[in-house]
């Protein structure tokens, strides 16, 4: 089965599991009922768990207002707005008109989730019907969380509420139940919108990095349309723009390829998968640790992935942002399982399971032939280790305003130092053009032209000398000369020439072609074969003609 089909099948399965409607967590928290914690008190405890963390008010969460008995809580990032609605009528029908009115008032707000608190299982169905089509969570008296998530909406609101409930249950087991009563909550209402240092819809660094890889891919396509499918001349284009290749880095001294490679991709599908993964993982991480730390994390993970690929791949050409993305996944794994000072504790079970499922999926993809497993492992380890020393952005002793221009300039410098320098040195714009002729190679008295930068290997079998000229990975062309021994006369040379022409198609992908020219020079039968992507047929024909004309 094609690796592309395998990747698509795994991705489809992942999306199916991720976005199927779920009823929510049905785990009970008996401590609530055992301590007579019902709708009103449960809402006050939930409010405390949402806006406070380790005795301090959270910098990313605030009380935005009241609507009757409902409390509006805003949290930056993917969670958005939560409207806490206590079922003060003990989950009876007289609670439903108020829920319906609140849901209607917030109907056009895509980032709003109605959280109904109190009542039993029967009331859950009534509450969902009353608030439809708004997104709604219901916490019953036993602490069970139910949800019917419609469409491709993020899971962040459910995870945030789930985490808050776990913390409340843990506090009850230890004999405490901190709350913020409604009177106190009214004094915490923020009437003026707070100036946010970062957009909740996507961090500036994540956006800049994603734009950078799209821009680099657009340049690849401009050089050769083969780059769209990652075939033909795409390998040569990516190599000349900065892919990791051990001889080019170690022997050629092009160490800037370590940072250039993560911005380059083999085909639109490769770009699409990495771009989506980077956007999904990058936004919450950038918001959590701050843009400058996130940029350092991404860069360190990218370099770690490139170094691992360099060490473990002798001749492969490696590129793509997947190594850096694995670094983000490694950092997130560290935060979830090892850094109790970064994420609110205890970490929700759903979040832990989600991280493990994502990690398992990516490990499975790493075993597909053609995928650079070394880069994935190197990026993951680098990101996980770097995360051990990173602190949350709101724990910084000296918070600084986000300078979007400086961050974008930093990303631009990375692209220029990596892709820009390599593309200029390697003359990436000349990739699909006919290579210039460099030195000559003698076979007997004849002189055969050798394109500049091509390596030559010579072999002799049954009176025929073969010169193999290979310009890969920098060139999409390869050339073969077949030269017979000198014949007694022209007629004999003509007979040998008829048997010399290659009859087999070139081995490899079907989008490659072989063009053959035969002739006689100094009583030697000669064949010139040029192999190239089918998209460069005209250039291959011109190259073959030029080489044949220069044989002397």
C-alpha positions as CSV (number, residue, x, y, z in Angstrom):
1,X,0.0,0.0,0.0
2,X,1.2,3.5,-0.8
3,X,2.7,5.4,2.2
4,X,0.5,8.3,1.3
5,X,-2.6,6.1,1.6
6,X,-1.4,4.8,4.9
7,X,-0.9,8.3,6.2
8,X,-4.3,9.4,5.0
9,X,-6.0,6.4,6.6
10,X,-4.3,7.1,10.0
11,X,-5.2,10.7,9.8
12,X,-8.8,10.0,9.0
13,X,-9.0,7.5,11.9
14,X,-7.5,10.2,14.2
15,X,-9.9,12.8,13.1
16,X,-12.8,10.4,13.5
17,X,-11.9,9.6,17.0
18,X,-11.1,13.2,17.9
19,X,-14.3,14.7,16.6
20,X,-17.0,12.1,17.1
21,X,-19.8,13.4,19.4
22,X,-19.1,12.4,23.0
23,X,-21.4,12.3,26.0
24,X,-18.6,13.6,28.2
25,X,-17.0,12.1,31.2
26,X,-19.3,9.9,33.2
27,X,-17.0,9.5,36.1
28,X,-18.7,10.2,39.4
29,X,-17.3,12.3,42.1
30,X,-19.1,11.0,45.2
31,X,-17.5,13.6,47.5
32,X,-19.9,16.2,46.3
33,X,-23.1,14.5,47.4
34,X,-21.4,13.1,50.5
35,X,-20.7,16.7,51.6
36,X,-24.0,18.1,50.5
37,X,-22.4,20.1,47.7
38,X,-25.3,21.0,45.2
39,X,-26.0,23.5,42.5
40,X,-25.3,26.8,44.2
41,X,-22.4,25.7,46.3
42,X,-21.0,23.6,43.4
43,X,-21.1,26.7,41.2
44,X,-19.2,28.8,43.8
45,X,-16.5,26.0,44.0
46,X,-16.3,25.8,40.3
47,X,-15.9,29.5,40.0
48,X,-13.0,29.4,42.5
49,X,-11.3,26.5,40.6
50,X,-11.6,28.4,37.3
51,X,-10.2,31.8,38.3
52,X,-7.7,30.8,41.0
53,X,-4.6,28.6,40.9
54,X,-2.5,27.8,44.0
55,X,-4.1,30.7,45.9
56,X,-3.6,33.4,43.3
57,X,-6.0,34.7,40.7
58,X,-5.1,33.4,37.2
59,X,-3.8,36.0,34.8
60,X,-5.6,34.5,31.8
61,X,-9.1,34.2,33.5
62,X,-11.5,36.9,34.7
63,X,-15.2,37.3,35.8
64,X,-16.8,39.2,32.9
65,X,-20.3,39.7,34.4
66,X,-23.6,38.3,35.7
67,X,-26.9,37.4,34.0
68,X,-29.3,36.8,36.9
69,X,-27.8,33.9,38.8
70,X,-25.4,33.0,35.9
71,X,-21.7,33.9,36.1
72,X,-19.8,34.8,33.0
73,X,-16.1,33.7,33.0
74,X,-13.7,34.6,30.2
75,X,-10.5,32.6,29.7
76,X,-8.0,33.5,27.1
77,X,-7.1,30.8,24.5
78,X,-9.2,28.1,23.0
79,X,-11.5,27.8,26.0
80,X,-13.2,31.1,25.4
81,X,-16.3,32.2,27.5
82,X,-18.0,30.0,30.0
83,X,-21.5,30.9,31.3
84,X,-22.0,29.1,34.7
85,X,-25.7,28.5,35.2
86,X,-26.7,26.9,38.6
87,X,-29.9,25.0,38.5
88,X,-31.3,26.6,41.7
89,X,-34.6,24.8,41.2
90,X,-32.9,21.5,41.9
91,X,-33.0,20.5,38.2
92,X,-36.7,20.8,37.7
93,X,-38.7,22.2,34.7
94,X,-38.7,25.7,36.3
95,X,-35.0,25.9,35.6
96,X,-35.4,25.4,31.8
97,X,-36.9,28.9,30.8
98,X,-33.9,30.6,32.3
99,X,-31.4,28.3,30.6
100,X,-33.3,28.8,27.3
101,X,-33.1,32.6,27.7
102,X,-29.3,32.6,28.5
103,X,-28.6,30.3,25.5
104,X,-30.5,32.5,23.2
105,X,-28.6,35.6,24.3
106,X,-25.3,33.9,23.5
107,X,-26.4,32.0,20.4
108,X,-24.3,33.9,18.0
109,X,-21.1,33.6,20.1
110,X,-19.1,30.7,18.7
111,X,-16.5,30.9,21.6
112,X,-19.2,30.6,24.3
113,X,-20.1,27.4,26.3
114,X,-23.1,27.2,28.6
115,X,-22.2,25.2,31.7
116,X,-25.3,24.0,33.6
117,X,-24.6,23.0,37.2
118,X,-26.9,20.7,39.3
119,X,-29.7,18.3,38.7
120,X,-29.7,14.6,37.7
121,X,-29.4,12.5,34.6
122,X,-33.0,13.2,33.4
123,X,-32.3,17.0,33.7
124,X,-29.3,16.6,31.4
125,X,-31.4,15.8,28.4
126,X,-33.8,18.6,29.2
127,X,-31.0,21.1,29.6
128,X,-29.4,20.1,26.3
129,X,-32.8,20.5,24.5
130,X,-33.4,23.8,26.1
131,X,-30.0,25.3,25.2
132,X,-29.7,23.8,21.7
133,X,-28.0,24.6,19.4
134,X,-25.6,26.3,21.8
135,X,-22.7,24.3,23.1
136,X,-23.6,23.0,26.5
137,X,-21.9,21.1,29.4
138,X,-23.9,19.7,32.3
139,X,-22.5,18.8,35.7
140,X,-25.0,16.7,37.7
141,X,-25.2,16.5,41.5
142,X,-22.8,13.4,41.4
143,X,-20.1,15.3,39.6
144,X,-20.6,13.6,36.3
145,X,-19.9,15.8,33.2
146,X,-22.0,15.4,30.1
147,X,-21.6,17.1,26.8
148,X,-22.9,16.8,23.2
149,X,-20.3,18.5,21.1
150,X,-21.5,19.5,17.7
151,X,-19.1,20.0,14.8
152,X,-15.4,20.5,14.8
153,X,-15.3,22.5,18.0
154,X,-12.3,22.4,20.3
155,X,-12.3,20.3,23.4
156,X,-10.8,23.0,25.6
157,X,-14.0,24.0,27.5
158,X,-14.7,20.5,28.5
159,X,-11.1,19.8,29.5
160,X,-11.0,23.1,31.6
161,X,-14.2,22.2,33.4
162,X,-13.1,18.6,33.9
163,X,-9.9,19.7,35.5
164,X,-11.7,22.1,37.8
165,X,-14.0,19.3,39.0
166,X,-11.1,17.0,39.7
167,X,-9.4,19.7,41.7
168,X,-12.6,20.4,43.7
169,X,-13.0,16.7,44.4
170,X,-9.4,16.4,45.6
171,X,-9.9,19.4,47.9
172,X,-13.0,17.8,49.4
173,X,-11.0,14.6,50.1
174,X,-8.5,16.7,52.1
175,X,-11.3,18.4,54.1
176,X,-11.3,21.7,52.3
177,X,-13.6,23.2,49.7
178,X,-12.5,26.8,48.7
179,X,-15.2,28.8,47.0
180,X,-15.9,32.3,45.7
181,X,-19.4,33.4,46.7
182,X,-21.5,35.3,44.3
183,X,-21.2,38.6,46.3
184,X,-17.4,38.4,46.1
185,X,-17.5,37.4,42.4
186,X,-19.5,40.6,41.7
187,X,-16.6,42.6,43.1
188,X,-14.2,40.9,40.7
189,X,-16.1,41.7,37.5
190,X,-13.8,43.3,34.9
191,X,-15.8,46.0,33.2
192,X,-13.1,47.2,30.8
193,X,-11.7,44.6,28.4
194,X,-8.2,43.7,29.4
195,X,-5.4,44.4,26.9
196,X,-4.2,41.0,25.9
197,X,-0.6,40.4,25.1
198,X,-1.5,37.6,22.7
199,X,-4.4,36.7,20.5
200,X,-6.4,33.7,21.6
201,X,-7.0,32.7,18.0
202,X,-3.4,31.9,17.3
203,X,0.0,33.1,18.5
204,X,2.1,35.5,16.5
205,X,5.1,33.1,16.3
206,X,2.9,30.1,15.3
207,X,1.3,32.3,12.6
208,X,4.7,33.5,11.4
209,X,6.2,30.1,11.3
210,X,3.3,28.6,9.4
211,X,3.4,31.5,7.0
212,X,7.1,30.9,6.5
213,X,6.7,27.3,5.6
214,X,3.9,28.1,3.2
215,X,6.0,30.9,1.6
216,X,9.0,28.6,1.2
217,X,6.7,26.0,-0.4
218,X,5.4,28.6,-2.8
219,X,9.0,29.3,-3.9
220,X,9.6,25.6,-4.4
221,X,6.5,25.4,-6.7
222,X,7.6,28.5,-8.6
223,X,10.9,26.8,-9.4
224,X,9.3,23.5,-10.4
225,X,5.6,22.4,-10.5
226,X,6.8,18.9,-9.6
227,X,7.1,20.3,-6.0
228,X,3.3,20.2,-5.7
229,X,3.3,16.4,-5.7
230,X,6.8,16.0,-4.3
231,X,8.0,14.1,-7.4
232,X,10.4,14.6,-10.3
233,X,12.5,17.7,-9.8
234,X,11.2,18.3,-6.3
235,X,14.1,16.5,-4.6
236,X,16.7,18.7,-6.4
237,X,14.7,21.8,-5.5
238,X,14.4,21.0,-1.8
239,X,18.1,20.1,-1.7
240,X,19.2,23.3,-3.3
241,X,17.0,25.3,-0.9
242,X,18.4,23.7,2.3
243,X,17.5,20.1,2.9
244,X,19.7,18.1,5.3
245,X,22.2,15.9,3.5
246,X,25.2,14.5,5.3
247,X,27.9,15.1,2.6
248,X,26.6,18.7,2.0
249,X,26.7,19.6,5.7
250,X,29.8,17.7,6.9
251,X,31.9,17.9,3.8
252,X,30.5,21.0,2.2
253,X,30.3,22.9,5.5
254,X,26.7,24.0,4.9
255,X,25.6,23.9,8.5
256,X,22.8,26.4,7.9
257,X,20.9,23.5,6.4
258,X,20.1,22.4,10.0
259,X,17.7,25.3,10.4
260,X,16.7,25.6,6.7
261,X,15.3,22.0,6.4
262,X,12.3,22.5,8.8
263,X,10.9,25.2,6.5
264,X,10.9,22.9,3.3
265,X,8.5,20.2,2.3
266,X,8.1,17.4,-0.3
267,X,4.7,18.0,-1.8
268,X,1.4,19.7,-0.8
269,X,0.2,16.8,1.3
270,X,3.5,16.9,3.3
271,X,3.0,20.6,3.8
272,X,-0.7,20.3,4.7
273,X,-0.1,17.6,7.4
274,X,2.8,19.5,9.0
275,X,1.1,22.9,8.8
276,X,-2.1,21.6,10.5
277,X,-0.1,19.8,13.2
278,X,2.1,22.9,13.9
279,X,-1.0,25.2,14.0
280,X,-2.8,22.8,16.4
281,X,0.0,22.2,18.8
282,X,1.7,25.6,18.5
283,X,-1.2,27.9,19.5
284,X,-1.8,26.5,23.0
285,X,1.9,26.0,23.7
286,X,2.7,29.6,22.6
287,X,-0.1,30.9,24.8
288,X,1.1,28.8,27.8
289,X,4.8,29.7,27.8
290,X,5.0,33.0,25.8
291,X,6.1,33.8,22.3
292,X,9.8,34.1,22.8
293,X,10.1,30.9,24.8
294,X,8.0,29.2,22.2
295,X,10.2,30.4,19.4
296,X,13.3,29.1,21.2
297,X,11.5,25.8,21.8
298,X,10.6,25.4,18.1
299,X,14.1,26.4,17.0
300,X,15.8,24.1,19.4
301,X,13.5,21.2,18.5
302,X,14.1,21.8,14.7
303,X,17.9,21.8,15.1
304,X,17.7,18.7,17.3
305,X,15.7,16.9,14.6
306,X,18.1,18.0,11.9
307,X,21.1,16.9,13.9
308,X,19.6,13.4,14.5
309,X,18.8,13.1,10.8
310,X,22.3,14.1,10.0
311,X,23.9,11.5,12.3
312,X,21.7,8.6,11.4
313,X,21.1,9.1,7.6
314,X,24.3,8.8,5.5
315,X,22.9,9.8,2.1
316,X,19.2,10.7,2.5
317,X,17.8,14.1,1.7
318,X,15.7,15.2,4.7
319,X,13.3,18.1,5.1
320,X,10.1,19.1,6.8
321,X,8.7,20.7,9.9
322,X,7.7,17.3,11.5
323,X,10.9,17.2,13.6
324,X,10.1,20.5,15.2
325,X,6.4,19.5,15.6
326,X,7.6,16.4,17.5
327,X,9.6,18.7,19.7
328,X,6.3,20.6,20.5
329,X,4.7,17.3,21.3
330,X,7.6,16.3,23.5
331,X,7.4,19.6,25.4
332,X,3.6,19.2,25.8
333,X,4.2,15.6,27.1
334,X,6.7,16.9,29.6
335,X,4.2,19.5,30.8
336,X,1.4,17.0,31.2
337,X,3.3,14.2,33.0
338,X,6.3,15.9,34.7
339,X,5.9,19.6,35.2
340,X,3.3,20.1,37.9
341,X,4.1,23.9,38.0
342,X,3.0,24.6,34.4
343,X,-0.4,23.0,34.0
344,X,-3.1,23.2,36.6
345,X,-3.2,20.0,38.7
346,X,-4.4,17.4,38.6
347,X,-4.1,17.2,34.8
348,X,-7.4,15.9,33.4
349,X,-7.5,12.3,32.4
350,X,-8.9,13.2,29.0
351,X,-5.9,15.5,28.4
352,X,-3.5,12.8,29.3
353,X,-5.3,10.3,27.1
354,X,-5.3,12.8,24.2
355,X,-1.6,13.3,24.5
356,X,-0.9,9.6,24.5
357,X,-3.2,9.0,21.5
358,X,-1.5,11.8,19.5
359,X,1.9,10.5,20.5
360,X,0.9,6.9,19.5
361,X,-0.4,8.1,16.1
362,X,2.8,10.0,15.3
363,X,5.0,7.1,16.3
364,X,3.0,4.8,14.0
365,X,3.5,7.3,11.1
366,X,7.2,7.4,11.9
367,X,7.5,3.7,10.8
368,X,6.1,4.4,7.3
369,X,8.8,3.9,4.7
370,X,10.3,7.3,3.6
371,X,9.5,9.0,6.9
372,X,12.6,10.3,8.8
373,X,12.2,8.5,12.1
374,X,15.6,9.8,13.4
375,X,14.4,13.4,12.9
376,X,11.1,12.7,14.7
377,X,13.0,11.1,17.7
378,X,15.6,13.9,17.8
379,X,13.0,16.6,17.8
380,X,10.9,14.9,20.5
381,X,13.8,14.4,22.8
382,X,15.1,18.0,22.3
383,X,11.6,19.5,22.9
384,X,11.0,17.3,26.0
385,X,14.4,18.2,27.5
386,X,13.9,21.9,26.8
387,X,10.5,21.9,28.4
388,X,12.1,20.9,31.8
389,X,13.5,24.4,32.0
390,X,10.6,26.5,30.7
391,X,8.2,28.3,32.9
392,X,4.7,29.6,32.3
393,X,4.4,33.1,30.7
394,X,2.3,34.4,33.6
395,X,4.9,33.3,36.1
396,X,7.6,35.5,34.6
397,X,8.9,37.9,37.2
398,X,9.5,40.5,34.6
399,X,6.6,40.3,32.1
400,X,7.3,42.2,28.9
401,X,4.8,43.3,26.2
402,X,4.8,41.2,23.1
403,X,6.5,43.0,20.2
404,X,4.9,41.4,17.2
405,X,7.3,43.1,14.7
406,X,10.4,41.7,16.6
407,X,9.0,38.2,16.7
408,X,8.2,38.2,13.0
409,X,11.6,39.6,12.2
410,X,13.2,36.8,14.2
411,X,11.3,34.2,12.2
412,X,12.3,36.0,9.0
413,X,16.0,36.0,10.1
414,X,15.8,32.2,10.7
415,X,14.4,31.7,7.2
416,X,17.0,34.0,5.6
417,X,19.9,32.4,7.5
418,X,18.8,28.9,6.6
419,X,16.8,28.8,3.3
420,X,18.0,32.1,1.9
421,X,21.7,31.5,2.3
422,X,21.5,27.9,1.0
423,X,19.3,28.9,-2.0
424,X,21.8,31.6,-3.0
425,X,24.8,29.4,-2.6
426,X,23.3,26.5,-4.5
427,X,21.6,28.7,-7.1
428,X,18.2,27.2,-6.5
429,X,16.6,29.1,-9.3
430,X,18.9,27.2,-11.7
431,X,17.7,23.8,-10.6
432,X,15.6,22.9,-13.6
433,X,17.8,24.6,-16.2
434,X,20.4,22.7,-18.4
435,X,23.5,22.3,-16.3
436,X,26.7,24.1,-17.5
437,X,29.5,22.0,-19.0
438,X,32.5,21.7,-16.8
439,X,35.5,19.4,-17.3
440,X,36.0,16.7,-19.9
441,X,36.6,12.9,-19.5
442,X,38.8,11.0,-22.0
443,X,38.0,7.5,-23.2
444,X,40.8,6.6,-25.6
445,X,41.3,9.5,-27.9
446,X,37.8,10.9,-27.5
447,X,36.8,13.7,-25.1
448,X,33.4,13.5,-23.4
449,X,31.9,16.6,-21.8
450,X,30.9,16.4,-18.1
451,X,28.3,18.8,-16.7
452,X,29.5,20.9,-13.8
453,X,29.0,19.3,-10.4
454,X,28.4,15.8,-11.7
455,X,30.2,12.8,-10.3
456,X,31.6,10.3,-12.8
457,X,31.9,6.5,-12.4
458,X,33.4,4.3,-15.2
459,X,32.9,0.6,-15.8
460,X,33.8,-1.7,-18.7
461,X,31.8,-4.8,-19.7
462,X,32.3,-6.9,-22.9
463,X,34.1,-4.2,-24.8
464,X,31.7,-1.4,-23.9
465,X,32.9,1.4,-21.7
466,X,30.1,3.1,-19.6
467,X,30.4,6.5,-18.0
468,X,27.7,7.2,-15.4
469,X,27.3,10.9,-14.6
470,X,25.2,11.6,-11.5
471,X,24.3,15.1,-10.4
472,X,21.9,14.1,-7.7
473,X,20.7,15.3,-5.3
474,X,21.5,18.8,-6.7
475,X,20.3,18.0,-10.3
476,X,17.2,16.3,-11.7
477,X,19.3,15.1,-14.6
478,X,21.6,12.1,-14.9
479,X,23.7,11.1,-18.0
480,X,25.1,7.8,-19.3
481,X,27.7,7.5,-22.0
482,X,28.1,4.0,-23.7
483,X,31.3,3.8,-25.9
484,X,32.3,0.8,-27.9
485,X,35.8,-0.2,-28.8
486,X,37.2,1.2,-32.2
487,X,35.8,-0.8,-35.1
488,X,37.6,-1.8,-38.3
489,X,35.5,0.5,-40.5
490,X,32.4,2.6,-40.6
491,X,30.0,-0.2,-41.5
492,X,31.1,-2.3,-38.5
493,X,30.7,0.8,-36.3
494,X,27.1,1.2,-37.6
495,X,26.3,-2.4,-36.9
496,X,27.5,-2.0,-33.3
497,X,25.6,1.2,-32.9
498,X,22.2,-0.5,-33.7
499,X,22.8,-3.0,-30.8
500,X,24.0,-0.3,-28.4
501,X,20.8,1.7,-28.0
502,X,19.1,1.2,-24.6
503,X,15.8,-0.6,-24.9
504,X,14.7,-0.6,-21.3
505,X,12.9,2.2,-19.5
506,X,14.8,3.8,-16.6
507,X,14.2,2.1,-13.3
508,X,12.3,4.3,-10.8
509,X,9.1,6.3,-10.7
510,X,6.9,6.4,-13.8
511,X,7.2,10.2,-14.1
512,X,10.9,9.8,-15.2
513,X,11.9,9.4,-18.9
514,X,15.1,8.4,-20.7
515,X,16.1,10.0,-24.0
516,X,18.7,8.3,-26.1
517,X,21.0,9.5,-28.9
518,X,23.3,7.3,-30.9
519,X,26.1,7.9,-33.4
520,X,29.6,7.1,-34.5
521,X,32.7,9.1,-33.7
522,X,36.3,8.0,-34.7
523,X,34.9,4.5,-35.6
524,X,33.4,4.1,-32.1
525,X,29.7,3.5,-31.6
526,X,28.4,6.0,-28.9
527,X,25.1,6.3,-27.1
528,X,24.2,9.3,-24.9
529,X,21.3,8.7,-22.5
530,X,19.8,11.5,-20.5
531,X,17.3,10.6,-17.7
532,X,15.1,13.3,-16.3
533,X,11.6,14.0,-14.9
534,X,9.0,14.0,-17.6
535,X,8.3,17.6,-16.8
536,X,11.8,18.5,-18.1
537,X,11.6,16.6,-21.4
538,X,12.5,19.7,-23.5
539,X,15.5,20.5,-21.3
540,X,16.6,16.8,-21.4
541,X,16.5,16.8,-25.2
542,X,18.5,20.0,-25.3
543,X,21.1,18.6,-22.8
544,X,21.4,15.4,-24.8
545,X,21.9,17.4,-28.0
546,X,24.5,19.6,-26.5
547,X,26.5,16.7,-25.0
548,X,26.4,14.8,-28.3
549,X,27.7,17.9,-30.2
550,X,30.6,18.4,-27.8
551,X,32.0,14.9,-28.1
552,X,35.4,15.3,-29.8
